[in-house]
C-alpha cells in the first residue's frame, strides 16, 4: 500500500457505539463501521481530528505526550503555538504567558510565531522570484499537506518548499538552549504546545524532513489550566520574553499567514470542506490570478484545533485584539535561509487509493465498481458502514465488504424472496 504513516488520532473501540457521524464527516473516507464498531483505515487518515470533533461518544481521541515529559530532560524549552495566547481572557501581554511557562517548569521559551515571521519573509522572497509558477500553497497546515499528498497529487508542485514554522523554531531553540545551558543535545527537551493532532503527527513523523528537532508535543488543553495560577502570580511583573510581532502571532488565525505576505492576490480558506473545495477548483485551474493560497483544516485557523479550549471564533477575536498594538514584525532573515527552514526531501504522491496491482487489474476493478454503483440506490445514507455508495462499491471490489451490506438493496432482496416463497403465489 505504501509507507506506513504515524497517526495521532486513535479510536477507542469500547466507547464506539457504531453510529455513522464520523464516516460522514471524514474528508478522506478513512472510516468504516463494521460489526457495530468504527474502524479507521490508517492509509487514508490524515489526522485532521474531524472525527474527534464530531464523535458524540468521545470514542476518537488524540495521542500526544503528557506534561511529565518535562522530567525526562535537564533543560526544557517550550515552543508555544500562537493559538495558545488566544485561549486566555483579557490577555494583553504575551510575556505573561511566556513567563508563566517558565514559572511552571520550563527553563526557556521560543515562540513559534517568531519563526513564522521568518517563514513569511522567505515566502515573500520565493513568490517574488517564482511568480510564473503561482499560485503557491502554504505548507503550514500538515493536514492540508497530507491531503494533497494522497488526494491531489497534481498540486504537489504548488506547495511552498518550506517546513512549518514549528520546525524552524525547534532548530533555533536547540541552538539557543545548547549555548545557554552548555548541555549536550540529548539532555535538552524541545517541547511544542500544539493546538491539533495533525501537528502532533507532523512532529512525530514529519513529511519533507527526515526527522524533527521537537522532542515532545503536549496539548494546549492540558497546559491551559496549569498555566492559569502561574499567570496570576507573574502578571504584575512578567519577564520580557516575547520576540515576535503582529505578523507571527497572526498566524494563529485564518488569513494571518496571508497578511504576512503583504499581497492582495491571495485566497485564505479554513474548514476542511472549504479546503477541499478550493483544491478541487485549483485543479480545474480556476485561480489564474492568485499568488498565494492559505489553507487551514480547522475552522477559524489553528485557534480552531481540537486540542484548544476556547471557541474558535471567540479565540479569533482575542488574537486580533492581542495583535493590535504589537510591532509589525520583530524577526528578519540574515544573508541566508536558516537551516531547517527548507524541506530536505521532495513531498511525493502517496497512492493510497490505488485500485489493483497493475493496469489490467485496475481496469477490471473499476468496471466492477461502476457495475455495483448502478445497482446501489445512490442515497449515500451510510447505513452500510461506508460514507458513500461508491465507497461501498470500492470496498466490495477490494474484498472488504459484501453487496448485502447495502440496506436498501438487502431489503429489496428480502422482499423479492418473500414474494417468491409466499403461499399466495
C-alpha positions, 0 to 999 in steps of 0.5 A: 500500500505504501509507507506506513504513516504515524497517526495521532488520532486513535479510536477507542473501540469500547466507547464506539457505539457504531453510529455513522457521524464520523464516516460522514464527516471524514474528508478522506473516507478513512472510516468504516463501521463494521460489526457495530464498531468504527474502524479507521483505515490508517492509509487514508487518515490524515489526522485532521481530528474531524472525527474527534470533533464530531464523535458524540461518544468521545470514542476518537481521541488524540495521542500526544505526550503528557506534561511529565515529559518535562522530567525526562530532560535537564533543560526544557524549552517550550515552543508555544503555538500562537493559538495558545495566547488566544485561549486566555481572557483579557490577555494583553501581554504575551510575556505573561504567558511566556513567563508563566511557562517558565514559572511552571517548569520550563527553563526557556521559551521560543515562540513559534510565531517568531519563526513564522515571521521568518517563514513569511519573509522567505515566502515573500522572497520565493513568490517574488522570484517564482511568480510564473509558477503561482499560485503557491500553497502554504505548507503550514497546515500538515493536514492540508499537506497530507491531503494533497499528498494522497488526494491531489497529487497534481498540486504537489508542485504548488506547495511552498518548499518550506517546513512549518514554522514549528520546525524552524523554531525547534532548530533555533531553540536547540541552538539557543538552549545548547549555548545557554545551558552548555548541555549536550543535545540529548539532555535538552527537551524541545517541547511544542504546545500544539493546538491539533493532532495533525501537528502532533503527527507532523512532529512525530513523523514529519513529511519533507524532513527526515526527522524533527528537532521537537522532542515532545508535543503536549496539548494546549488543553492540558497546559491551559489550566496549569498555566492559569495560577502561574499567570496570576502570580507573574502578571504584575511583573512578567519577564520580557520574553516575547520576540515576535510581532503582529505578523507571527502571532497572526498566524494563529488565525485564518488569513494571518499567514496571508497578511504576512505576505503583504499581497492582495492576490491571495485566497485564505480558506479554513474548514476542511470542506472549504479546503477541499473545495478550493483544491478541487477548483485549483485543479480545474485551474480556476485561480489564474490570478492568485499568488498565494493560497492559505489553507487551514483544516480547522475552522477559524485557523489553528485557534480552531484545533481540537486540542484548544479550549476556547471557541474558535471564533471567540479565540479569533477575536482575542488574537486580533485584539492581542495583535493590535498594538504589537510591532509589525514584525520583530524577526528578519532573515540574515544573508541566508535561509536558516537551516531547517527552514527548507524541506530536505526531501521532495513531498511525493504522491502517496497512492493510497487509493490505488485500485489493483496491482497493475493496469489490467487489474485496475481496469477490471476493478473499476468496471466492477465498481461502476457495475455495483454503483448502478445497482446501489440506490445512490442515497449515500445514507451510510447505513452500510458502514461506508460514507458513500455508495461508491465507497461501498462499491470500492470496498466490495471490489477490494474484498472488504465488504459484501453487496448485502451490506447495502440496506436498501438493496438487502431489503429489496432482496428480502422482499423479492424472496418473500414474494417468491416463497409466499403461499399466495403465489 
